[in-house]
């Protein structure tokens, strides 16, 4: 078994970050509210998780 077969996230994590970054860039370039930040504001679970990484 190769390393990639045991750890499928190793190959899929970077594209995930790229997609999130593209979403931020699109919202900013259009002058629209960022849907990711809006989701964090409106969802208690996401808000609590974000505070773990980005304490106020």
PDB file of N, CA, C, O and CB in Angstrom:
ATOM      1  N   UNK A   1       0.856  -1.183   0.000  1.00  0.00           N
ATOM      2  CA  UNK A   1       0.000   0.000   0.000  1.00  0.00           C
ATOM      3  C   UNK A   1       0.900   1.243   0.000  1.00  0.00           C
ATOM      4  O   UNK A   1       1.825   1.349   0.805  1.00  0.00           O
ATOM      5  CB  UNK A   1      -0.973   0.000   1.241  1.00  0.00           C
ATOM      6  N   UNK A   2       0.621   2.165  -0.897  1.00  0.00           N
ATOM      7  CA  UNK A   2       1.433   3.380  -0.951  1.00  0.00           C
ATOM      8  C   UNK A   2       0.943   4.401   0.076  1.00  0.00           C
ATOM      9  O   UNK A   2      -0.171   4.302   0.591  1.00  0.00           O
ATOM     10  CB  UNK A   2       1.400   3.988  -2.366  1.00  0.00           C
ATOM     11  N   UNK A   3       1.784   5.366   0.355  1.00  0.00           N
ATOM     12  CA  UNK A   3       1.457   6.390   1.359  1.00  0.00           C
ATOM     13  C   UNK A   3       0.185   7.153   0.989  1.00  0.00           C
ATOM     14  O   UNK A   3      -0.627   7.457   1.863  1.00  0.00           O
ATOM     15  CB  UNK A   3       2.625   7.373   1.516  1.00  0.00           C
ATOM     16  N   UNK A   4       0.004   7.465  -0.295  1.00  0.00           N
ATOM     17  CA  UNK A   4      -1.182   8.192  -0.738  1.00  0.00           C
ATOM     18  C   UNK A   4      -2.477   7.433  -0.513  1.00  0.00           C
ATOM     19  O   UNK A   4      -3.527   8.042  -0.310  1.00  0.00           O
ATOM     20  CB  UNK A   4      -1.054   8.526  -2.183  1.00  0.00           C
ATOM     21  N   UNK A   5      -2.412   6.100  -0.548  1.00  0.00           N
ATOM     22  CA  UNK A   5      -3.617   5.306  -0.340  1.00  0.00           C
ATOM     23  C   UNK A   5      -4.050   5.312   1.131  1.00  0.00           C
ATOM     24  O   UNK A   5      -5.237   5.181   1.429  1.00  0.00           O
ATOM     25  CB  UNK A   5      -3.386   3.871  -0.812  1.00  0.00           C
ATOM     26  N   UNK A   6      -3.110   5.460   2.031  1.00  0.00           N
ATOM     27  CA  UNK A   6      -3.449   5.471   3.451  1.00  0.00           C
ATOM     28  C   UNK A   6      -3.881   6.855   3.918  1.00  0.00           C
ATOM     29  O   UNK A   6      -4.634   6.983   4.883  1.00  0.00           O
ATOM     30  CB  UNK A   6      -2.265   4.995   4.277  1.00  0.00           C
ATOM     31  N   UNK A   7      -3.406   7.888   3.234  1.00  0.00           N
ATOM     32  CA  UNK A   7      -3.689   9.259   3.643  1.00  0.00           C
ATOM     33  C   UNK A   7      -4.300  10.046   2.481  1.00  0.00           C
ATOM     34  O   UNK A   7      -3.612  10.859   1.864  1.00  0.00           O
ATOM     35  CB  UNK A   7      -2.405   9.950   4.145  1.00  0.00           C
ATOM     36  N   UNK A   8      -5.582   9.817   2.172  1.00  0.00           N
ATOM     37  CA  UNK A   8      -6.175  10.486   1.011  1.00  0.00           C
ATOM     38  C   UNK A   8      -6.217  12.009   1.138  1.00  0.00           C
ATOM     39  O   UNK A   8      -6.280  12.703   0.123  1.00  0.00           O
ATOM     40  CB  UNK A   8      -7.567   9.971   0.793  1.00  0.00           C
ATOM     41  N   UNK A   9      -6.184  12.544   2.361  1.00  0.00           N
ATOM     42  CA  UNK A   9      -6.238  13.996   2.529  1.00  0.00           C
ATOM     43  C   UNK A   9      -4.977  14.692   2.033  1.00  0.00           C
ATOM     44  O   UNK A   9      -5.027  15.873   1.690  1.00  0.00           O
ATOM     45  CB  UNK A   9      -6.463  14.337   3.983  1.00  0.00           C
ATOM     46  N   UNK A  10      -3.843  13.986   1.987  1.00  0.00           N
ATOM     47  CA  UNK A  10      -2.612  14.617   1.542  1.00  0.00           C
ATOM     48  C   UNK A  10      -2.759  15.169   0.137  1.00  0.00           C
ATOM     49  O   UNK A  10      -2.189  16.214  -0.176  1.00  0.00           O
ATOM     50  CB  UNK A  10      -1.459  13.630   1.599  1.00  0.00           C
ATOM     51  N   UNK A  11      -3.499  14.499  -0.702  1.00  0.00           N
ATOM     52  CA  UNK A  11      -3.678  14.961  -2.067  1.00  0.00           C
ATOM     53  C   UNK A  11      -4.821  15.930  -2.243  1.00  0.00           C
ATOM     54  O   UNK A  11      -4.844  16.681  -3.218  1.00  0.00           O
ATOM     55  CB  UNK A  11      -3.886  13.810  -2.954  1.00  0.00           C
ATOM     56  N   UNK A  12      -5.769  15.936  -1.327  1.00  0.00           N
ATOM     57  CA  UNK A  12      -6.958  16.759  -1.525  1.00  0.00           C
ATOM     58  C   UNK A  12      -6.974  18.029  -0.684  1.00  0.00           C
ATOM     59  O   UNK A  12      -7.859  18.865  -0.872  1.00  0.00           O
ATOM     60  CB  UNK A  12      -8.176  15.956  -1.221  1.00  0.00           C
ATOM     61  N   UNK A  13      -6.045  18.202   0.220  1.00  0.00           N
ATOM     62  CA  UNK A  13      -6.071  19.358   1.104  1.00  0.00           C
ATOM     63  C   UNK A  13      -5.708  20.642   0.371  1.00  0.00           C
ATOM     64  O   UNK A  13      -6.401  21.646   0.533  1.00  0.00           O
ATOM     65  CB  UNK A  13      -5.127  19.144   2.268  1.00  0.00           C
ATOM     66  N   UNK A  14      -4.652  20.644  -0.424  1.00  0.00           N
ATOM     67  CA  UNK A  14      -4.250  21.859  -1.131  1.00  0.00           C
ATOM     68  C   UNK A  14      -5.330  22.361  -2.087  1.00  0.00           C
ATOM     69  O   UNK A  14      -5.611  23.559  -2.088  1.00  0.00           O
ATOM     70  CB  UNK A  14      -2.968  21.610  -1.896  1.00  0.00           C
ATOM     71  N   UNK A  15      -5.952  21.499  -2.905  1.00  0.00           N
ATOM     72  CA  UNK A  15      -7.034  22.003  -3.758  1.00  0.00           C
ATOM     73  C   UNK A  15      -8.199  22.582  -2.953  1.00  0.00           C
ATOM     74  O   UNK A  15      -8.874  23.501  -3.416  1.00  0.00           O
ATOM     75  CB  UNK A  15      -7.544  20.890  -4.654  1.00  0.00           C
ATOM     76  N   UNK A  16      -8.432  22.060  -1.774  1.00  0.00           N
ATOM     77  CA  UNK A  16      -9.495  22.602  -0.927  1.00  0.00           C
ATOM     78  C   UNK A  16      -9.182  24.030  -0.516  1.00  0.00           C
ATOM     79  O   UNK A  16     -10.047  24.904  -0.568  1.00  0.00           O
ATOM     80  CB  UNK A  16      -9.695  21.730   0.315  1.00  0.00           C
ATOM     81  N   UNK A  17      -7.925  24.263  -0.103  1.00  0.00           N
ATOM     82  CA  UNK A  17      -7.511  25.614   0.266  1.00  0.00           C
ATOM     83  C   UNK A  17      -7.566  26.556  -0.934  1.00  0.00           C
ATOM     84  O   UNK A  17      -7.922  27.726  -0.792  1.00  0.00           O
ATOM     85  CB  UNK A  17      -6.101  25.594   0.854  1.00  0.00           C
ATOM     86  N   UNK A  18      -7.217  26.051  -2.103  1.00  0.00           N
ATOM     87  CA  UNK A  18      -7.273  26.882  -3.312  1.00  0.00           C
ATOM     88  C   UNK A  18      -8.708  27.281  -3.632  1.00  0.00           C
ATOM     89  O   UNK A  18      -8.956  28.413  -4.048  1.00  0.00           O
ATOM     90  CB  UNK A  18      -6.655  26.139  -4.507  1.00  0.00           C
ATOM     91  N   UNK A  19      -9.647  26.372  -3.445  1.00  0.00           N
ATOM     92  CA  UNK A  19     -11.053  26.679  -3.706  1.00  0.00           C
ATOM     93  C   UNK A  19     -11.578  27.722  -2.718  1.00  0.00           C
ATOM     94  O   UNK A  19     -12.320  28.626  -3.103  1.00  0.00           O
ATOM     95  CB  UNK A  19     -11.904  25.401  -3.628  1.00  0.00           C
ATOM     96  N   UNK A  20     -11.197  27.597  -1.459  1.00  0.00           N
ATOM     97  CA  UNK A  20     -11.614  28.579  -0.458  1.00  0.00           C
ATOM     98  C   UNK A  20     -11.029  29.952  -0.790  1.00  0.00           C
ATOM     99  O   UNK A  20     -11.721  30.966  -0.703  1.00  0.00           O
ATOM    100  CB  UNK A  20     -11.175  28.135   0.959  1.00  0.00           C
ATOM    101  N   UNK A  21      -9.761  29.975  -1.169  1.00  0.00           N
ATOM    102  CA  UNK A  21      -9.113  31.241  -1.530  1.00  0.00           C
ATOM    103  C   UNK A  21      -9.781  31.870  -2.747  1.00  0.00           C
ATOM    104  O   UNK A  21      -9.960  33.086  -2.800  1.00  0.00           O
ATOM    105  CB  UNK A  21      -7.619  31.021  -1.808  1.00  0.00           C
ATOM    106  N   UNK A  22     -10.145  31.052  -3.713  1.00  0.00           N
ATOM    107  CA  UNK A  22     -10.813  31.570  -4.907  1.00  0.00           C
ATOM    108  C   UNK A  22     -12.170  32.175  -4.551  1.00  0.00           C
ATOM    109  O   UNK A  22     -12.574  33.181  -5.134  1.00  0.00           O
ATOM    110  CB  UNK A  22     -10.989  30.452  -5.952  1.00  0.00           C
ATOM    111  N   UNK A  23     -12.866  31.573  -3.605  1.00  0.00           N
ATOM    112  CA  UNK A  23     -14.156  32.103  -3.158  1.00  0.00           C
ATOM    113  C   UNK A  23     -13.969  33.468  -2.506  1.00  0.00           C
ATOM    114  O   UNK A  23     -14.731  34.396  -2.775  1.00  0.00           O
ATOM    115  CB  UNK A  23     -14.836  31.127  -2.172  1.00  0.00           C
ATOM    116  N   UNK A  24     -12.953  33.594  -1.647  1.00  0.00           N
ATOM    117  CA  UNK A  24     -12.654  34.886  -1.012  1.00  0.00           C
ATOM    118  C   UNK A  24     -12.321  35.942  -2.074  1.00  0.00           C
ATOM    119  O   UNK A  24     -12.825  37.064  -2.016  1.00  0.00           O
ATOM    120  CB  UNK A  24     -11.473  34.740  -0.012  1.00  0.00           C
ATOM    121  N   UNK A  25     -11.481  35.582  -3.031  1.00  0.00           N
ATOM    122  CA  UNK A  25     -11.063  36.518  -4.077  1.00  0.00           C
ATOM    123  C   UNK A  25     -12.247  36.951  -4.938  1.00  0.00           C
ATOM    124  O   UNK A  25     -12.374  38.133  -5.260  1.00  0.00           O
ATOM    125  CB  UNK A  25      -9.980  35.885  -4.956  1.00  0.00           C
ATOM    126  N   UNK A  26     -13.101  36.026  -5.310  1.00  0.00           N
ATOM    127  CA  UNK A  26     -14.260  36.362  -6.136  1.00  0.00           C
ATOM    128  C   UNK A  26     -15.184  37.342  -5.419  1.00  0.00           C
ATOM    129  O   UNK A  26     -15.630  38.326  -6.009  1.00  0.00           O
ATOM    130  CB  UNK A  26     -15.031  35.094  -6.512  1.00  0.00           C
ATOM    131  N   UNK A  27     -15.470  37.074  -4.152  1.00  0.00           N
ATOM    132  CA  UNK A  27     -16.343  37.970  -3.386  1.00  0.00           C
ATOM    133  C   UNK A  27     -15.718  39.356  -3.274  1.00  0.00           C
ATOM    134  O   UNK A  27     -16.401  40.366  -3.443  1.00  0.00           O
ATOM    135  CB  UNK A  27     -16.617  37.394  -1.979  1.00  0.00           C
ATOM    136  N   UNK A  28     -14.414  39.402  -2.989  1.00  0.00           N
ATOM    137  CA  UNK A  28     -13.738  40.694  -2.835  1.00  0.00           C
ATOM    138  C   UNK A  28     -13.722  41.461  -4.159  1.00  0.00           C
ATOM    139  O   UNK A  28     -13.962  42.668  -4.177  1.00  0.00           O
ATOM    140  CB  UNK A  28     -12.299  40.490  -2.322  1.00  0.00           C
ATOM    141  N   UNK A  29     -13.441  40.771  -5.260  1.00  0.00           N
ATOM    142  CA  UNK A  29     -13.359  41.460  -6.553  1.00  0.00           C
ATOM    143  C   UNK A  29     -14.717  41.972  -7.022  1.00  0.00           C
ATOM    144  O   UNK A  29     -14.792  42.954  -7.760  1.00  0.00           O
ATOM    145  CB  UNK A  29     -12.776  40.529  -7.602  1.00  0.00           C
ATOM    146  N   UNK A  30     -15.794  41.305  -6.593  1.00  0.00           N
ATOM    147  CA  UNK A  30     -17.142  41.752  -6.961  1.00  0.00           C
ATOM    148  C   UNK A  30     -17.701  42.769  -5.975  1.00  0.00           C
ATOM    149  O   UNK A  30     -18.754  43.358  -6.221  1.00  0.00           O
ATOM    150  CB  UNK A  30     -18.079  40.562  -7.049  1.00  0.00           C
ATOM    151  N   UNK A  31     -17.006  42.978  -4.863  1.00  0.00           N
ATOM    152  CA  UNK A  31     -17.500  43.894  -3.839  1.00  0.00           C
ATOM    153  C   UNK A  31     -18.698  43.344  -3.096  1.00  0.00           C
ATOM    154  O   UNK A  31     -19.526  44.103  -2.593  1.00  0.00           O
ATOM    155  CB  UNK A  31     -17.857  45.212  -4.456  1.00  0.00           C
ATOM    156  N   UNK A  32     -18.792  42.028  -3.025  1.00  0.00           N
ATOM    157  CA  UNK A  32     -19.911  41.367  -2.353  1.00  0.00           C
ATOM    158  C   UNK A  32     -19.462  40.828  -0.994  1.00  0.00           C
ATOM    159  O   UNK A  32     -18.266  40.648  -0.763  1.00  0.00           O
ATOM    160  CB  UNK A  32     -20.476  40.221  -3.229  1.00  0.00           C
ATOM    161  N   UNK A  33     -20.415  40.571  -0.095  1.00  0.00           N
ATOM    162  CA  UNK A  33     -20.064  39.946   1.176  1.00  0.00           C
ATOM    163  C   UNK A  33     -19.462  38.556   0.935  1.00  0.00           C
ATOM    164  O   UNK A  33     -19.901  37.828   0.044  1.00  0.00           O
ATOM    165  CB  UNK A  33     -21.308  39.847   2.094  1.00  0.00           C
ATOM    166  N   UNK A  34     -18.482  38.207   1.715  1.00  0.00           N
ATOM    167  CA  UNK A  34     -17.823  36.910   1.575  1.00  0.00           C
ATOM    168  C   UNK A  34     -18.728  35.831   2.168  1.00  0.00           C
ATOM    169  O   UNK A  34     -19.034  35.884   3.359  1.00  0.00           O
ATOM    170  CB  UNK A  34     -16.422  36.910   2.273  1.00  0.00           C
ATOM    171  N   UNK A  35     -19.166  34.849   1.367  1.00  0.00           N
ATOM    172  CA  UNK A  35     -20.092  33.833   1.885  1.00  0.00           C
ATOM    173  C   UNK A  35     -19.485  32.949   2.963  1.00  0.00           C
ATOM    174  O   UNK A  35     -20.206  32.422   3.810  1.00  0.00           O
ATOM    175  CB  UNK A  35     -20.574  32.970   0.759  1.00  0.00           C
ATOM    176  N   UNK A  36     -18.176  32.782   2.941  1.00  0.00           N
ATOM    177  CA  UNK A  36     -17.533  31.967   3.974  1.00  0.00           C
ATOM    178  C   UNK A  36     -17.580  32.693   5.311  1.00  0.00           C
ATOM    179  O   UNK A  36     -17.916  32.094   6.333  1.00  0.00           O
ATOM    180  CB  UNK A  36     -16.070  31.642   3.588  1.00  0.00           C
ATOM    181  N   UNK A  37     -17.246  33.977   5.309  1.00  0.00           N
ATOM    182  CA  UNK A  37     -17.299  34.748   6.550  1.00  0.00           C
ATOM    183  C   UNK A  37     -18.735  34.872   7.039  1.00  0.00           C
ATOM    184  O   UNK A  37     -18.982  34.841   8.245  1.00  0.00           O
ATOM    185  CB  UNK A  37     -16.682  36.142   6.350  1.00  0.00           C
ATOM    186  N   UNK A  38     -19.672  35.011   6.133  1.00  0.00           N
ATOM    187  CA  UNK A  38     -21.083  35.088   6.525  1.00  0.00           C
ATOM    188  C   UNK A  38     -21.527  33.789   7.184  1.00  0.00           C
ATOM    189  O   UNK A  38     -22.265  33.813   8.169  1.00  0.00           O
ATOM    190  CB  UNK A  38     -21.971  35.394   5.302  1.00  0.00           C
ATOM    191  N   UNK A  39     -21.083  32.659   6.648  1.00  0.00           N
ATOM    192  CA  UNK A  39     -21.446  31.364   7.234  1.00  0.00           C
ATOM    193  C   UNK A  39     -20.887  31.235   8.647  1.00  0.00           C
ATOM    194  O   UNK A  39     -21.561  30.721   9.540  1.00  0.00           O
ATOM    195  CB  UNK A  39     -20.932  30.209   6.353  1.00  0.00           C
ATOM    196  N   UNK A  40     -19.651  31.702   8.851  1.00  0.00           N
ATOM    197  CA  UNK A  40     -19.046  31.646  10.185  1.00  0.00           C
ATOM    198  C   UNK A  40     -19.827  32.523  11.162  1.00  0.00           C
ATOM    199  O   UNK A  40     -20.031  32.148  12.317  1.00  0.00           O
ATOM    200  CB  UNK A  40     -17.568  32.091  10.130  1.00  0.00           C
ATOM    201  N   UNK A  41     -20.258  33.689  10.693  1.00  0.00           N
ATOM    202  CA  UNK A  41     -21.019  34.589  11.562  1.00  0.00           C
ATOM    203  C   UNK A  41     -22.372  34.007  11.944  1.00  0.00           C
ATOM    204  O   UNK A  41     -22.849  34.222  13.058  1.00  0.00           O
ATOM    205  CB  UNK A  41     -21.216  35.931  10.881  1.00  0.00           C
ATOM    206  N   UNK A  42     -22.996  33.269  11.025  1.00  0.00           N
ATOM    207  CA  UNK A  42     -24.366  32.799  11.218  1.00  0.00           C
ATOM    208  C   UNK A  42     -24.494  31.386  11.770  1.00  0.00           C
ATOM    209  O   UNK A  42     -25.605  30.937  12.051  1.00  0.00           O
ATOM    210  CB  UNK A  42     -25.083  32.871   9.937  1.00  0.00           C
ATOM    211  N   UNK A  43     -23.380  30.676  11.929  1.00  0.00           N
ATOM    212  CA  UNK A  43     -23.428  29.294  12.403  1.00  0.00           C
ATOM    213  C   UNK A  43     -22.596  29.189  13.680  1.00  0.00           C
ATOM    214  O   UNK A  43     -21.384  29.404  13.658  1.00  0.00           O
ATOM    215  CB  UNK A  43     -22.907  28.300  11.309  1.00  0.00           C
ATOM    216  N   UNK A  44     -23.244  28.864  14.774  1.00  0.00           N
ATOM    217  CA  UNK A  44     -22.558  28.803  16.065  1.00  0.00           C
ATOM    218  C   UNK A  44     -21.397  27.810  16.065  1.00  0.00           C
ATOM    219  O   UNK A  44     -20.337  28.097  16.621  1.00  0.00           O
ATOM    220  CB  UNK A  44     -23.542  28.432  17.155  1.00  0.00           C
ATOM    221  N   UNK A  45     -21.588  26.656  15.450  1.00  0.00           N
ATOM    222  CA  UNK A  45     -20.534  25.638  15.444  1.00  0.00           C
ATOM    223  C   UNK A  45     -19.308  26.139  14.679  1.00  0.00           C
ATOM    224  O   UNK A  45     -18.180  25.981  15.145  1.00  0.00           O
ATOM    225  CB  UNK A  45     -21.054  24.323  14.820  1.00  0.00           C
ATOM    226  N   UNK A  46     -19.522  26.738  13.512  1.00  0.00           N
ATOM    227  CA  UNK A  46     -18.401  27.278  12.744  1.00  0.00           C
ATOM    228  C   UNK A  46     -17.737  28.434  13.476  1.00  0.00           C
ATOM    229  O   UNK A  46     -16.514  28.574  13.449  1.00  0.00           O
ATOM    230  CB  UNK A  46     -18.871  27.735  11.365  1.00  0.00           C
ATOM    231  N   UNK A  47     -18.535  29.252  14.121  1.00  0.00           N
ATOM    232  CA  UNK A  47     -17.998  30.384  14.866  1.00  0.00           C
ATOM    233  C   UNK A  47     -17.103  29.914  16.009  1.00  0.00           C
ATOM    234  O   UNK A  47     -16.020  30.460  16.219  1.00  0.00           O
ATOM    235  CB  UNK A  47     -19.134  31.250  15.408  1.00  0.00           C
ATOM    236  N   UNK A  48     -17.551  28.911  16.740  1.00  0.00           N
ATOM    237  CA  UNK A  48     -16.743  28.369  17.840  1.00  0.00           C
ATOM    238  C   UNK A  48     -15.452  27.745  17.319  1.00  0.00           C
ATOM    239  O   UNK A  48     -14.395  27.903  17.929  1.00  0.00           O
ATOM    240  CB  UNK A  48     -17.545  27.326  18.633  1.00  0.00           C
ATOM    241  N   UNK A  49     -15.534  27.040  16.198  1.00  0.00           N
ATOM    242  CA  UNK A  49     -14.339  26.423  15.618  1.00  0.00           C
ATOM    243  C   UNK A  49     -13.348  27.489  15.163  1.00  0.00           C
ATOM    244  O   UNK A  49     -12.144  27.335  15.367  1.00  0.00           O
ATOM    245  CB  UNK A  49     -14.720  25.514  14.434  1.00  0.00           C
ATOM    246  N   UNK A  50     -13.829  28.557  14.557  1.00  0.00           N
ATOM    247  CA  UNK A  50     -12.946  29.622  14.099  1.00  0.00           C
ATOM    248  C   UNK A  50     -12.256  30.302  15.270  1.00  0.00           C
ATOM    249  O   UNK A  50     -11.101  30.712  15.152  1.00  0.00           O
ATOM    250  CB  UNK A  50     -13.726  30.647  13.286  1.00  0.00           C
ATOM    251  N   UNK A  51     -12.942  30.426  16.394  1.00  0.00           N
ATOM    252  CA  UNK A  51     -12.352  31.076  17.561  1.00  0.00           C
ATOM    253  C   UNK A  51     -11.205  30.259  18.150  1.00  0.00           C
ATOM    254  O   UNK A  51     -10.322  30.812  18.805  1.00  0.00           O
ATOM    255  CB  UNK A  51     -13.416  31.310  18.621  1.00  0.00           C
ATOM    256  N   UNK A  52     -11.212  28.949  17.922  1.00  0.00           N
ATOM    257  CA  UNK A  52     -10.110  28.104  18.385  1.00  0.00           C
ATOM    258  C   UNK A  52      -8.819  28.510  17.658  1.00  0.00           C
ATOM    259  O   UNK A  52      -7.753  28.593  18.267  1.00  0.00           O
ATOM    260  CB  UNK A  52     -10.430  26.590  18.146  1.00  0.00           C
ATOM    261  N   UNK A  53      -8.934  28.759  16.357  1.00  0.00           N
ATOM    262  CA  UNK A  53      -7.764  29.107  15.545  1.00  0.00           C
ATOM    263  C   UNK A  53      -7.472  30.591  15.526  1.00  0.00           C
ATOM    264  O   UNK A  53      -6.319  30.997  15.379  1.00  0.00           O
ATOM    265  CB  UNK A  53      -7.956  28.629  14.143  1.00  0.00           C
ATOM    266  N   UNK A  54      -8.501  31.402  15.673  1.00  0.00           N
ATOM    267  CA  UNK A  54      -8.351  32.853  15.602  1.00  0.00           C
ATOM    268  C   UNK A  54      -9.030  33.496  16.808  1.00  0.00           C
ATOM    269  O   UNK A  54     -10.091  34.105  16.669  1.00  0.00           O
ATOM    270  CB  UNK A  54      -8.945  33.407  14.278  1.00  0.00           C
ATOM    271  N   UNK A  55      -8.426  33.366  17.990  1.00  0.00           N
ATOM    272  CA  UNK A  55      -9.068  33.951  19.188  1.00  0.00           C
ATOM    273  C   UNK A  55      -9.142  35.466  19.098  1.00  0.00           C
ATOM    274  O   UNK A  55      -8.291  36.108  18.483  1.00  0.00           O
ATOM    275  CB  UNK A  55      -8.305  33.549  20.459  1.00  0.00           C
ATOM    276  N   UNK A  56     -10.149  36.015  19.707  1.00  0.00           N
ATOM    277  CA  UNK A  56     -10.350  37.462  19.674  1.00  0.00           C
ATOM    278  C   UNK A  56      -9.477  38.161  20.671  1.00  0.00           C
ATOM    279  O   UNK A  56      -9.520  39.387  20.776  1.00  0.00           O
ATOM    280  CB  UNK A  56     -11.790  37.805  19.933  1.00  0.00           C
TER     281      UNK A  56
END
